Amino acid sequence: MTTGNSNKTLREMPLTWRRHLGVWAVSLSAALTGVTASANVEDQAKRIHDRLTGAYPSEAILQQMVTLIEDDGNGIRAAELAIDNNENHSFYNVTLKNWAAPWTNREGDVFADLNDYIATAIGFVRDERDFRGLLYQDVLYVGNAAGLPPYSSSNNSHYVALEEGLELNGDPGYSLKDDLEARTQSQLVPALANGGASGVITSRAGAKAFLIAGTNRAAFRFTMVNHLCLDMEAVHDVTRVPDRIRQDVSRSPGGDSRIFLNNCMGCHTGMDPMAQAMAYHGYAYEPENDPTGENGQVEYTPGTVQEKYFNNDTTFPYGFRTPDNKWANYWRAGKNVVLGWDSALPGSGTGISTMFQELAHSEAYAQCHVKRVFRTVCLRNPQDATDRTEVSSLVSDFKNNGFNLKRTFARAADYCMGE
């Protein structure tokens, strides 16, 4: 039996499967017992720890959590204790790893190996950084423990070794809570110097999944899916001006221009002007000898538009021919104004990081990640007016407290601990 793209058998990854089976068991238990059932303080403390880590706390941690809930009435502090429990780093090693892994591949595979994209997402949560910067800051998280191979821009060995070390359970035992550090991405990957770095978008894993071959539209679409919780159908708008749709899009598919006017145009009118920001980016690999790009690396060619932007340019020669990496957000008008674009930003610019800042500073980005945290911790989507009110409160708190997602995890666990 295999697990998605990782092609690992159950015997080859027993601890990973045990971790997932533990989380699924918690989910099943919650479904059978009901999350709103009456619970004493000890049960509440166990549930908080359970939901955040996939494991029950030690007796010492449990008593500290009970005291915080019972004497101080502070479930949030109890949740923070569970998150940073020095006896059990499962919130970082398991919960956050599983939470971020699907963002790093086109299949949404939770069993993806640890990589620089996942590690950077974990680091942002752990360090309580402005989570919007995940998409556009010049930063990458790497392991800093002794014995790890150095970070490489052409393979994933550094993170594979780090993940394998997590399974040693303290001998020496690596930890994603203690053994990650932030580094300047453009220094780790000199090819990204002079404006080429953009958070997890230009991480090796991000580039391998979404900047490889194609036309770079995948990087835009999957960012929308993974970080704004919206696929292209949801932002389809045929009222915008189609002046920057590329040459590879037929204006009369199958000889019927209505298909373009009513379907194709609705996505490409907004997507193509923003995907232009990545015109100098790609993923360099040798398809003949390395068809899946396992030994490839992110590529940045400032001043030179990647050839992929001219793929099939004879399909409609009168279409837009990409000259540079200047972008514009046509969705700041029309139906997609509801995505909540940041009025402090200009809505257009030059280069990859400014465009992904545009996406990260939207209201949709904040709502997407808060709802994902709620689902991760509460094991359900918001299902009634009370849940929806709580999610709205969590979104406001997230925005008013520096976009600190670790705080959101703690507050969601407090809300879902039961009565």
C-alpha positions in Angstrom: 0.0 0.0 0.0 1.3 3.4 -0.8 0.6 6.9 0.5 0.2 9.4 -2.3 3.3 10.7 -3.9 5.6 9.6 -1.1 5.4 5.9 -2.3 6.2 4.7 1.2 4.8 1.5 2.6 3.2 1.3 6.1 6.3 -0.6 7.3 8.6 2.1 6.1 6.9 4.9 7.9 5.3 3.3 11.0 5.6 6.3 13.3 4.1 8.7 10.7 1.2 6.4 10.3 0.8 6.1 14.1 0.7 9.8 14.4 -2.0 10.1 11.7 -4.0 7.2 13.2 -3.8 8.9 16.6 -5.3 12.1 15.1 -8.0 10.1 13.3 -8.8 8.3 16.5 -9.3 11.6 18.3 -11.6 12.7 15.5 -13.7 9.5 15.7 -13.9 9.8 19.5 -15.2 13.3 19.2 -17.7 12.3 16.6 -19.0 9.5 18.8 -19.2 11.4 22.1 -20.2 14.8 20.8 -18.0 17.9 21.2 -20.7 19.8 23.2 -21.2 17.1 25.9 -20.8 18.1 29.5 -17.2 17.8 30.6 -15.4 18.4 33.9 -12.3 20.6 34.1 -9.9 17.6 33.7 -11.8 16.5 30.6 -11.6 20.0 29.2 -7.8 20.1 29.8 -7.4 16.7 28.1 -9.5 17.8 25.1 -7.5 21.0 24.6 -4.2 19.0 24.7 -5.7 16.3 22.5 -6.9 18.6 19.8 -3.7 20.6 19.6 -1.2 17.7 19.8 -3.1 14.5 19.0 -1.9 13.1 22.4 -3.0 13.2 26.1 -0.8 15.3 28.4 1.4 13.9 31.2 -0.1 14.1 34.7 2.1 17.1 35.5 1.1 19.1 32.5 -2.6 18.0 33.0 -2.6 19.4 36.5 -1.1 22.7 35.4 -3.7 23.0 32.7 -6.5 22.1 35.2 -5.3 24.8 37.5 -5.3 27.4 34.7 -8.8 26.5 33.7 -10.3 25.9 37.2 -8.6 28.6 39.3 -7.9 31.3 36.7 -10.7 30.5 34.2 -8.1 30.7 31.5 -8.5 28.0 28.8 -6.4 30.1 26.4 -3.4 29.9 28.8 -4.0 26.2 29.2 -3.9 25.9 25.4 -0.7 27.9 25.2 0.8 25.5 27.7 -0.2 22.5 25.5 1.2 24.1 22.4 4.6 24.8 24.0 4.7 21.7 26.2 8.4 20.8 26.6 7.5 17.2 27.3 5.7 16.8 24.0 6.5 18.8 20.9 3.7 17.1 18.9 1.9 20.4 18.1 4.9 21.4 16.0 6.2 17.9 14.9 2.8 16.5 14.0 -0.2 18.9 14.0 1.5 21.8 12.2 3.4 19.5 9.9 0.2 17.8 8.8 -1.7 21.1 8.6 0.8 22.7 6.2 1.9 19.6 4.1 -1.1 19.6 1.7 -0.1 23.2 0.6 3.2 21.9 -0.8 1.9 19.6 -3.6 -0.7 19.6 -6.3 -2.5 16.6 -4.9 -3.0 18.0 -1.4 -1.1 15.1 0.0 -0.8 15.2 3.8 1.9 12.6 3.8 4.4 14.8 1.9 7.9 14.7 3.3 9.0 17.6 5.5 10.4 20.4 3.3 11.4 24.1 3.3 7.8 25.2 2.6 6.4 23.2 5.6 9.3 24.2 7.9 8.8 27.9 7.1 5.0 27.7 7.8 5.8 26.0 11.2 8.4 28.6 12.0 6.0 31.5 11.3 3.5 30.0 13.7 6.1 29.2 16.4 7.7 32.6 16.3 4.3 34.4 16.2 5.3 36.3 13.1 2.9 38.2 10.9 1.5 35.2 9.0 0.9 37.2 5.9 4.6 37.4 5.4 4.7 33.7 4.7 3.9 34.4 1.0 6.3 37.3 0.4 9.1 37.9 2.9 12.7 37.1 2.2 12.9 34.3 4.7 13.2 30.5 5.0 13.3 28.3 8.0 16.1 25.6 8.2 17.1 23.1 10.8 19.9 24.2 13.1 20.6 20.9 15.0 24.0 19.2 14.9 24.4 16.3 12.5 22.0 17.6 9.8 23.3 17.9 6.2 23.4 21.5 5.1 20.4 23.1 3.3 20.6 22.6 -0.4 18.7 24.4 -3.1 18.9 21.2 -5.3 17.6 18.5 -3.0 15.5 17.9 0.1 18.1 15.9 2.1 18.3 18.5 4.9 14.6 18.2 5.8 14.4 14.4 5.2 17.2 14.0 7.8 15.4 16.4 10.2 12.2 14.5 9.9 13.8 11.2 10.4 15.4 12.6 13.5 12.0 13.4 14.9 11.3 9.7 15.1 14.2 9.1 17.5 12.1 10.5 20.4 14.9 12.2 22.2 17.9 10.2 21.2 19.2 12.7 20.0 15.7 13.6 19.0 15.2 16.7 16.7 12.3 19.0 17.3 10.5 21.4 15.0 9.9 23.5 18.1 13.6 23.8 19.1 15.6 23.0 16.0 14.3 25.5 13.4 15.7 28.9 12.7 14.9 31.7 10.3 17.4 32.5 7.6 17.4 35.1 4.8 16.2 33.1 1.8 18.2 35.1 -0.8 21.4 34.3 1.1 20.6 30.6 1.3 19.7 30.6 -2.4 22.0 33.2 -4.2 20.0 32.7 -7.4 17.2 34.6 -5.7 19.3 37.7 -4.9 18.1 41.1 -6.2 14.4 40.7 -5.6 13.8 37.0 -6.4 12.7 35.7 -3.0 9.0 35.5 -2.0 8.5 33.4 1.1 7.2 29.9 0.5 6.3 30.7 -3.1 10.0 30.5 -4.0 10.9 27.8 -1.5 12.4 24.8 -3.2 9.3 22.8 -2.5 7.0 25.5 -3.7 8.9 26.0 -6.9 9.2 22.2 -7.5 5.4 21.8 -7.2 4.1 24.9 -8.8 6.8 26.8 -10.9 7.9 23.7 -12.7 7.2 23.7 -16.5 3.7 24.9 -17.4 3.0 28.7 -17.6 3.3 29.7 -13.9 -0.5 30.0 -13.7 -0.4 26.9 -11.4 1.6 28.9 -8.7 -1.1 31.6 -8.8 -4.0 29.1 -8.8 -2.7 26.9 -6.0 -1.9 29.9 -3.8 -5.5 31.0 -4.2 -6.6 27.5 -3.2 -4.2 27.0 -0.3 -4.1 30.5 1.2 -7.4 32.2 0.2 -9.5 29.0 0.2 -10.8 30.0 -3.3 -10.4 28.1 -6.6 -10.7 29.9 -9.8 -14.4 29.2 -10.3 -15.2 31.3 -7.2 -13.5 34.4 -8.6 -14.7 34.0 -12.2 -15.7 37.5 -13.5 -16.3 38.2 -17.2 -16.8 41.9 -16.7 -13.1 42.8 -16.4 -11.1 44.0 -19.4 -9.3 41.1 -21.1 -6.3 43.1 -22.4 -3.6 41.1 -20.7 -4.7 37.6 -21.5 -1.8 35.8 -23.0 -1.4 34.4 -26.5 -1.8 30.8 -25.6 -5.5 31.2 -24.8 -7.8 30.7 -27.8 -10.4 33.4 -28.3 -12.6 30.9 -30.1 -12.2 27.4 -28.6 -13.6 24.8 -30.9 -14.6 27.6 -33.2 -17.1 29.1 -30.7 -16.1 32.5 -29.3 -18.9 32.3 -26.7 -16.8 29.7 -24.8 -14.0 32.3 -24.4 -16.4 35.2 -23.5 -18.4 33.3 -21.0 -15.9 30.9 -19.5 -12.1 31.3 -20.3 -12.1 35.1 -20.0 -13.6 35.1 -16.5 -10.5 33.5 -14.9 -7.8 34.6 -17.3 -8.7 38.3 -17.1 -7.8 38.5 -13.5 -5.2 35.7 -13.3 -2.9 36.6 -16.2 -2.1 40.2 -15.1 -1.2 38.9 -11.7 0.7 35.8 -12.8 2.9 38.2 -14.8 4.7 39.0 -11.6 6.4 35.6 -11.9 7.7 36.1 -15.4 11.3 35.8 -14.3 10.8 32.6 -12.2 10.9 28.9 -13.0 12.2 25.6 -11.8 15.3 24.4 -13.6 15.7 20.6 -14.0 16.5 18.0 -16.6 13.3 16.3 -17.7 15.0 13.5 -19.6 17.1 12.4 -16.7 15.0 13.7 -13.8 11.4 13.8 -15.0 9.9 14.7 -11.6 12.6 17.4 -10.9 13.9 15.7 -7.7 17.3 17.4 -8.3 16.1 20.6 -9.7 16.1 24.1 -8.2 14.3 27.4 -8.3 15.4 29.7 -11.1 15.3 33.5 -11.3 16.2 35.3 -14.5 15.8 39.1 -13.8 15.2 41.1 -17.0 14.6 37.9 -19.0 11.0 36.6 -19.3 10.9 32.8 -19.0 10.2 31.0 -22.3 7.2 29.3 -20.7 5.3 32.6 -21.0 5.5 32.3 -24.8 4.2 28.7 -24.9 1.7 28.2 -27.8 2.0 31.9 -28.7 0.6 31.2 -32.2 -2.8 30.1 -30.7 -3.9 33.8 -30.7 -0.9 35.9 -31.9 -2.8 39.1 -31.2 -3.0 38.3 -27.5 -0.8 39.8 -24.8 2.9 39.1 -25.1 4.6 39.3 -21.7 7.4 42.0 -21.7 8.4 42.0 -18.0 7.2 41.2 -14.5 4.9 44.1 -13.9 1.5 43.0 -12.5 -1.9 44.5 -11.8 -4.9 43.3 -9.8 -8.0 43.7 -12.0 -10.1 42.2 -9.3 -10.0 45.3 -7.2 -13.2 46.2 -9.1 -16.1 44.0 -9.9 -17.5 41.1 -7.9 -14.1 40.3 -6.4 -13.9 43.4 -4.4 -15.5 41.2 -1.7 -12.1 39.5 -1.2 -11.2 42.6 0.9 -8.1 44.1 -0.8 -5.8 46.2 1.4 -6.5 49.9 0.6 -3.0 50.7 1.8 -1.5 48.8 -1.1 -1.5 50.2 -4.7 -3.0 47.2 -6.4 -0.2 46.9 -8.9 3.6 46.7 -8.9 6.7 45.0 -10.1 8.0 41.6 -9.1 6.9 38.4 -7.3 6.9 39.5 -3.7 4.7 42.6 -4.2 2.0 40.5 -6.0 1.9 37.9 -3.3 1.8 40.6 -0.7 -1.4 41.8 -2.5 -2.9 38.3 -1.9 -1.7 37.9 1.6 -3.1 41.2 2.8 -6.6 40.4 1.6 -9.5 39.7 4.0 -9.9 36.4 2.2 -6.4 35.3 3.3 -7.2 36.0 7.0 -10.5 34.3 6.9 -9.1 31.3 5.1 -6.4 30.6 7.6 -8.6 31.2 10.7 -11.3 28.9 9.4 -8.6 26.2 8.7 -7.3 26.6 12.3 -10.9 26.2 13.6 -11.4 23.0 11.5 -8.0 21.6 12.6 -8.7 22.2 16.3 -12.5 21.8 16.6 -12.6 18.9 14.1 -15.5 20.4 12.2 -16.3 23.4 10.0 -18.3 26.2 11.6 -21.8 24.6 11.8 -24.2 27.1 13.4 -24.6 30.8 14.3 -22.5 30.4 17.5 -19.6 28.9 15.6 -19.8 31.5 12.9 -19.8 34.3 15.5 -16.7 32.7 17.1 -14.9 32.5 13.8 -15.7 36.1 13.1 -14.3 37.0 16.5 -11.2 34.9 15.8 -10.6 36.7 12.5 -10.8 40.1 14.2 -8.5 38.9 16.9 -6.0 37.6 14.3 -6.0 40.9 12.5 -5.8 43.0 15.6 -2.9 41.0 17.2 -0.3 41.1 14.5 -1.7 38.2 12.4 -0.4 35.8 15.1 -1.7 32.4 14.1 -0.4 30.6 17.2 -2.8 32.8 19.3 -5.6 31.7 17.0 -4.8 28.0 17.6 -5.0 28.6 21.4 -8.2 30.6 21.2 -9.9 28.0 19.0 -8.9 25.2 21.4 -10.4 27.2 24.3 -13.6 27.6 22.4 -13.8 23.9 21.6 -12.9 22.4 24.9 -16.5 21.7 25.9 -18.6 22.7 28.9 
